[in-house]
Amino acid sequence: MSDYDFDLFVIGAGSGGVRASRMAASFGARVAVAEDLYLGGTCVNVGCVPKKLFAYAAHFAEDFGDAQGYGWDLSKARFDWQRLVENKNTEITRLNGIYHNLLTAAGVTLVHGRARLIDSHTVAVGDASYTAERILIATGGWPFIPEFPGHEHVISSNEVFYLEQLPKRAMVVGGGYIAIEFASIFHGLGCETSLLYRGAQFLRGFDQGLRDHMVVTMQNKGVDLQFDADVAHIEKQADGSLLVSLKNGETLETDLVLYATGRRPKLDGLGLENTKVTLDDKGFVAVDKLYQTTDPAIFAIGDVTATIQLTPVALAEGMALARRLYCPDEYRPVDYKDIATAVFCIPNIATLGLTEEQARACGHKLDIYESRFRPLRNTLAGNDEQSFMKMLVDQQTDQVLGIHMVGPDAGELIQGLAVAIKAGATKAVFDATLGIHPTAAEEFVTMRTPTRSD
């Protein structure tokens, strides 16, 4: 029996921490996990789950409008923000309970409270302290709001899920996927919505063709997109509205400002200074390919490290670490290549593999297939919105290097294609696959002629 209280003490009960805890316990390790906020972490509580529920709610406005072309009269439809928030809270509470049961059923000791590292093998939670042979940091990320005059008047993505009232006018500041999602949500729920980004175009890092298509799509919907726009200061008016002054001298008035300008590792008060753990130049916990920090007894996974910030990635890292430490015969490293991602804006964005820009930087000569079309559902609805699909193929090997899409249920569609790409599918394989007609998905197996070739 070890002299330590636990074999593994996990700090943080988010996606990665819970998976690592459960798996390690199933392999016979004595495991404890400390959490000071909510079980399930960002994803379950203030991230992907409630955000997608809100996106569903926002999409109904377009659905009701489209339904008229199909013979439905829904003119009396009314939206109740409080009901949405209450129902969302009920669902999140249910999920919290599931996470609690998963941990306790696996034999994991659940410690409620903020954990602090005393040394490489000791963790304090409140007045109690615990020793462990190994410690895992899985505290995730936290929204970052820069300091500027009036920053106290803005909210982050954490608070948006608990607003008492839906604002009449909303402004989202940021150019990443979180900003795009919330701009879509506010607009879909009937808010007069602006999106401000200090760069020349949002969604940096995504395929350029996809970015261009999304700009046109959001503008056609009526979202006010303002690029090269940077906030100088914000003042609260007597009537409660917010006056936003930009660095170019312009002023805008709104009722709510949501900052979605990135996230940073949640490390405040963790006590890293009491260990040999170091941070990288961007403030993430430095780890090697086996998730070990510069302190041999301490590991880190998920958004607290410079990994791909996605829930499935944290889950995979938690699984891999638990296997390596406590069931090495089953260990296999995480494959970070060709990870499919989705942005749950309206319409959805989904992307898989390399962008056109990345493929060229890697030296590939490309055949590029692009398709823009109006989905069948939009015809009777009188909706002119177009979907966008793009496929990148290496000329020499015929291998499909990247797939990108803007359109309804893009995330659901790309997930299936991710299996094919992971298996190394070539364009010939796609060509030999019969489509399901009529669907949008069949477009990916009926692209016969490149729109562009190197």
C-alpha positions in Angstrom: 0.0 0.0 0.0 1.3 3.4 -0.9 2.2 6.0 1.8 0.1 8.5 -0.1 -3.6 9.1 0.4 -4.3 8.7 -3.3 -2.5 7.4 -6.3 -3.9 10.2 -8.4 -5.4 13.6 -7.3 -7.1 15.4 -10.1 -7.7 19.2 -9.9 -10.8 20.0 -12.0 -13.9 18.0 -12.8 -14.3 19.1 -16.4 -14.3 16.8 -19.4 -10.7 15.8 -19.2 -10.5 15.6 -15.5 -13.6 13.4 -15.2 -12.5 11.0 -17.9 -9.0 10.6 -16.5 -10.4 10.1 -13.0 -13.0 7.5 -14.0 -10.6 5.6 -16.2 -7.7 5.6 -13.7 -10.2 4.3 -11.0 -11.4 1.6 -13.3 -7.8 0.4 -13.7 -7.5 0.1 -9.9 -6.0 3.4 -8.9 -7.1 5.3 -5.8 -8.4 8.6 -7.2 -9.7 11.9 -5.9 -11.0 14.8 -7.9 -11.5 18.4 -6.6 -13.9 20.9 -8.1 -14.9 24.3 -6.8 -17.5 25.3 -9.4 -19.6 22.7 -11.3 -19.2 19.1 -12.4 -18.7 18.8 -16.1 -16.6 21.9 -16.6 -17.0 24.6 -19.2 -18.6 22.4 -21.8 -21.5 21.2 -19.8 -22.2 24.3 -17.8 -21.2 27.5 -19.7 -19.9 26.1 -23.0 -20.9 23.8 -25.8 -24.0 22.2 -24.3 -26.0 25.3 -23.2 -24.6 27.2 -26.3 -26.0 24.6 -28.7 -29.4 24.6 -26.8 -29.5 28.4 -27.3 -28.6 28.0 -30.9 -31.5 25.6 -31.4 -33.8 28.2 -29.8 -32.4 30.9 -32.1 -32.9 28.8 -35.2 -36.7 28.4 -34.7 -37.2 32.0 -35.9 -36.0 31.0 -39.3 -37.8 27.7 -39.2 -41.1 29.5 -38.5 -40.5 31.9 -41.4 -39.6 29.0 -43.7 -42.7 27.0 -42.6 -45.1 29.5 -44.3 -43.9 28.4 -47.7 -44.9 24.8 -46.7 -48.4 25.8 -45.8 -48.0 26.5 -42.1 -49.4 29.6 -40.4 -47.4 30.4 -37.3 -48.0 34.1 -37.0 -48.8 33.9 -33.3 -45.5 32.4 -32.3 -43.9 34.1 -29.2 -40.5 33.7 -27.6 -40.0 33.5 -23.8 -36.4 34.1 -22.7 -37.0 33.2 -19.1 -38.5 29.8 -20.1 -35.5 29.0 -22.2 -33.1 29.8 -19.4 -35.1 27.9 -16.8 -35.3 24.8 -19.1 -31.6 25.1 -19.8 -30.8 25.2 -16.1 -32.9 22.1 -15.5 -31.0 20.2 -18.2 -27.6 21.3 -16.9 -28.6 20.3 -13.4 -29.5 16.9 -14.7 -26.1 16.6 -16.5 -24.3 17.7 -13.3 -26.0 14.8 -11.5 -24.9 12.3 -14.2 -21.3 13.4 -13.8 -21.6 13.1 -10.0 -22.9 9.5 -10.4 -20.3 8.6 -13.0 -17.5 9.6 -10.6 -18.9 8.1 -7.4 -19.9 4.8 -9.2 -16.3 4.5 -10.4 -15.1 4.8 -6.9 -13.6 8.3 -7.2 -13.5 10.4 -4.1 -15.2 13.8 -4.9 -13.8 16.8 -3.0 -15.8 20.0 -3.2 -13.7 23.2 -3.0 -10.8 25.1 -4.6 -7.6 23.1 -4.6 -4.2 24.6 -4.1 -0.9 22.9 -4.6 1.3 22.8 -1.4 4.1 20.9 -3.0 4.5 18.3 -5.7 2.6 15.6 -3.8 0.2 17.6 -1.6 -3.0 19.4 -2.3 -5.0 21.6 0.1 -8.8 22.0 -0.3 -10.2 24.3 2.4 -8.8 23.2 5.8 -8.0 19.7 4.6 -4.9 18.4 2.8 -4.4 15.3 0.7 -1.3 13.6 -0.5 -0.9 11.8 -3.9 1.7 10.0 -5.8 0.7 11.9 -8.9 -1.3 15.1 -9.4 -3.2 16.0 -12.6 -4.1 19.6 -13.4 -7.3 19.8 -15.5 -8.6 23.2 -14.6 -9.5 24.3 -18.1 -9.8 27.8 -19.4 -11.6 31.0 -18.5 -12.9 33.9 -20.7 -10.4 36.7 -21.1 -11.6 40.3 -21.1 -8.9 43.0 -21.7 -8.6 45.9 -19.4 -10.0 49.2 -20.8 -12.1 52.0 -19.5 -15.6 50.6 -18.9 -14.7 47.0 -19.1 -16.8 46.4 -16.0 -19.9 47.0 -18.1 -19.4 44.0 -20.4 -20.1 40.3 -19.9 -18.4 37.1 -21.0 -19.8 33.9 -22.4 -20.0 32.7 -18.8 -22.7 35.2 -17.8 -24.7 35.2 -21.1 -26.5 31.9 -20.1 -27.9 33.5 -16.9 -29.2 36.9 -18.2 -32.4 37.9 -16.5 -33.7 39.5 -19.7 -32.9 39.3 -23.4 -31.5 42.6 -24.6 -33.2 44.5 -27.4 -29.7 45.4 -28.8 -26.6 43.3 -28.4 -23.0 43.7 -29.4 -20.5 40.9 -29.6 -16.8 41.8 -29.6 -14.4 39.2 -31.1 -13.7 37.3 -34.2 -13.4 33.7 -33.2 -16.0 30.9 -33.3 -17.5 31.8 -29.9 -18.2 35.4 -31.1 -19.7 34.1 -34.3 -22.0 31.7 -32.4 -23.3 34.3 -30.0 -23.8 36.9 -32.7 -26.0 34.3 -34.5 -27.8 33.4 -31.3 -28.7 37.0 -30.4 -29.8 37.8 -34.0 -31.9 34.6 -34.2 -33.6 35.5 -30.9 -34.6 38.9 -32.3 -31.9 41.2 -31.0 -30.5 44.0 -33.1 -27.0 42.5 -33.3 -23.6 43.9 -34.1 -20.3 42.0 -34.3 -17.1 44.0 -33.9 -13.7 42.6 -34.6 -10.4 44.5 -34.6 -9.0 42.4 -37.5 -9.8 42.6 -41.2 -12.0 39.5 -41.2 -13.3 37.0 -38.6 -12.6 33.3 -38.2 -8.8 33.6 -38.5 -7.3 30.1 -39.1 -10.4 28.8 -41.0 -10.3 28.2 -44.7 -10.5 31.6 -46.6 -13.3 30.5 -48.9 -15.4 29.5 -45.9 -14.6 32.8 -44.2 -15.7 34.8 -47.3 -18.9 32.9 -47.6 -19.8 33.4 -43.9 -19.3 37.1 -44.2 -21.8 37.4 -47.0 -24.2 35.0 -45.2 -24.3 36.9 -41.9 -24.6 40.2 -43.7 -27.5 39.0 -45.7 -29.2 37.9 -42.5 -28.9 41.4 -41.2 -26.1 41.1 -38.7 -24.1 44.3 -38.5 -20.5 43.2 -39.1 -17.8 45.8 -38.3 -14.2 44.8 -39.0 -11.1 46.8 -38.2 -13.1 48.1 -35.2 -11.5 48.3 -31.8 -13.3 49.5 -28.6 -11.7 52.4 -26.8 -14.1 52.8 -23.9 -17.6 52.1 -22.8 -19.9 54.4 -20.8 -23.1 53.4 -19.1 -26.0 55.9 -19.9 -28.6 57.1 -17.5 -31.2 54.8 -19.1 -29.0 51.8 -18.7 -27.8 51.5 -22.3 -24.2 51.4 -23.2 -22.3 53.9 -25.3 -19.4 52.2 -27.0 -16.6 54.5 -28.3 -14.3 53.0 -30.9 -10.6 54.0 -31.5 -11.5 55.4 -34.9 -13.8 58.0 -33.2 -17.1 56.4 -34.0 -19.7 55.7 -31.3 -22.3 53.0 -31.1 -25.2 52.5 -28.7 -26.3 49.1 -27.4 -28.0 47.4 -24.4 -25.4 44.6 -23.9 -21.8 44.0 -24.8 -20.4 40.5 -24.8 -16.7 40.1 -25.1 -15.6 36.9 -26.8 -11.9 37.8 -27.2 -10.3 34.5 -26.2 -9.7 32.3 -23.2 -6.8 31.8 -20.9 -5.7 28.9 -18.6 -7.5 28.9 -15.3 -4.4 28.9 -13.0 -5.1 31.7 -10.5 -4.4 30.7 -6.9 -3.4 27.1 -7.9 -0.1 27.3 -6.1 2.1 26.4 -9.0 4.9 28.4 -7.4 5.2 25.7 -4.8 6.1 23.1 -7.5 8.5 22.8 -10.4 5.7 23.3 -12.9 6.6 25.9 -15.5 4.5 27.8 -18.1 5.2 28.3 -21.8 5.5 31.7 -23.4 1.7 32.0 -23.8 0.9 31.2 -20.2 -0.1 27.6 -20.7 1.2 24.8 -18.5 4.2 23.3 -20.3 3.9 19.6 -20.9 5.7 17.0 -23.0 4.0 14.6 -25.4 3.0 12.4 -22.4 1.3 15.3 -20.6 4.0 15.4 -17.9 4.9 18.9 -16.7 8.4 20.0 -15.7 7.6 18.6 -12.3 7.8 14.8 -12.6 4.9 14.1 -10.3 2.5 16.6 -11.9 0.6 16.2 -15.2 -1.7 18.5 -17.2 -4.3 18.0 -19.9 -7.0 19.9 -21.7 -7.4 23.6 -22.2 -4.9 24.4 -19.4 -2.2 23.3 -21.9 -1.5 24.5 -25.4 -3.6 21.8 -27.0 -6.5 22.0 -29.4 -9.3 23.5 -27.2 -12.1 21.0 -27.9 -14.0 18.8 -25.5 -13.2 15.5 -27.4 -9.5 16.4 -27.3 -9.6 16.7 -23.5 -11.5 13.5 -23.2 -9.0 11.7 -25.4 -6.1 13.1 -23.4 -7.6 12.0 -20.1 -8.1 8.5 -21.5 -4.6 8.3 -22.9 -3.0 9.5 -19.6 -5.0 7.1 -17.5 -4.1 4.2 -19.7 -0.4 5.1 -19.8 -0.1 5.4 -16.0 -2.3 2.6 -14.9 -2.9 0.2 -17.8 0.1 0.7 -20.2 -0.8 -2.4 -22.3 -3.9 -0.5 -23.6 -2.1 2.8 -24.1 -2.2 4.5 -27.5 -1.3 8.2 -28.1 -3.9 10.8 -29.1 -3.9 11.4 -32.9 -4.3 15.2 -33.3 -4.5 15.0 -37.1 -7.7 15.5 -39.0 -9.8 16.5 -36.1 -13.3 17.6 -37.2 -14.7 20.7 -35.7 -18.0 22.6 -35.9 -19.2 26.1 -35.2 -22.8 26.2 -34.1 -23.7 29.5 -35.7 -26.7 29.8 -38.1 -26.1 28.2 -40.5 -23.5 25.8 -39.0 -19.8 25.7 -40.0 -17.8 22.5 -40.1 -14.2 21.9 -41.0 -12.0 18.9 -41.3 -8.3 18.5 -42.2 -6.2 21.2 -43.9 -7.4 24.6 -45.1 -6.4 25.6 -48.6 -3.8 27.9 -47.1 -2.3 25.2 -44.8 -2.2 22.7 -47.7 -0.2 25.1 -49.9 2.1 25.9 -47.0 2.8 22.1 -46.7 3.8 22.0 -50.4 0.7 20.2 -51.8 -0.4 20.8 -55.4 -4.2 20.9 -55.2 -7.3 20.2 -57.1 -10.0 22.3 -55.4 -13.7 21.4 -55.6 -16.2 24.0 -54.5 -20.0 24.1 -54.6 -22.5 26.8 -53.7 -26.2 25.9 -53.9 -29.6 26.6 -52.4 -30.6 23.6 -50.2 -33.9 21.9 -51.3 -35.6 23.0 -48.1 -35.1 26.6 -49.0 -36.9 26.5 -52.3 -40.6 26.5 -51.2 -39.6 28.7 -48.2 -38.4 31.4 -50.6 -35.1 31.5 -48.8 -32.2 32.4 -51.0 -29.5 31.4 -48.5 -26.8 29.1 -50.1 -24.7 26.4 -48.6 -21.0 26.2 -49.3 -18.9 23.0 -49.7 -15.3 22.7 -50.4 -12.9 19.8 -50.9 -9.1 19.9 -51.2 -7.4 17.0 -53.0 -3.7 16.3 -53.4 -3.0 16.0 -57.2 -0.1 13.5 -56.7 -1.8 11.1 -54.3 -5.5 11.8 -54.9 -5.9 11.9 -51.1 -8.6 14.2 -49.7 -6.7 16.7 -47.5 -9.5 18.9 -46.3 -13.3 19.4 -46.3 -15.1 22.6 -45.3 -18.8 23.4 -45.2 -21.3 26.1 -44.3 -24.9 24.9 -44.2 -27.6 23.3 -42.1 -26.4 20.5 -39.8 -22.8 20.8 -41.2 -21.4 19.4 -38.0 -23.5 16.3 -38.2 -22.5 15.8 -41.8 -18.8 16.3 -41.4 -18.6 13.9 -38.5 -19.3 10.9 -40.8 -16.8 12.2 -43.4 -14.1 12.4 -40.6 -14.1 8.6 -40.4 -13.4 8.4 -44.2 -10.6 11.0 -44.0 -9.1 9.3 -40.9 -9.0 6.1 -43.0 -7.1 7.9 -45.8 -9.9 8.1 -48.3 -9.0 9.4 -51.8 -11.1 11.4 -54.2 -11.6 8.2 -56.2 -13.3 6.6 -53.1 -15.6 9.6 -52.8 -16.4 9.3 -56.6 -17.2 5.6 -56.2 -19.6 6.3 -53.4 -23.3 6.6 -54.3 -25.1 9.5 -52.8 -28.4 9.7 -50.9 -30.8 11.7 -53.0 -32.0 14.4 -52.4 -29.6 15.5 -49.6 -27.0 18.1 -49.2 -24.5 15.4 -48.2 -24.5 13.8 -51.6 -22.7 16.9 -53.0 -19.5 15.6 -51.5 -19.7 12.4 -53.6 -20.9 14.1 -56.8 -18.1 16.7 -57.2 -16.7 15.6 -60.5 -14.8 18.6 -62.0 -12.4 20.8 -60.0 -13.3 24.5 -59.8 -9.6 25.3 -59.6 -6.4 23.3 -60.1 -2.7 24.1 -59.4 
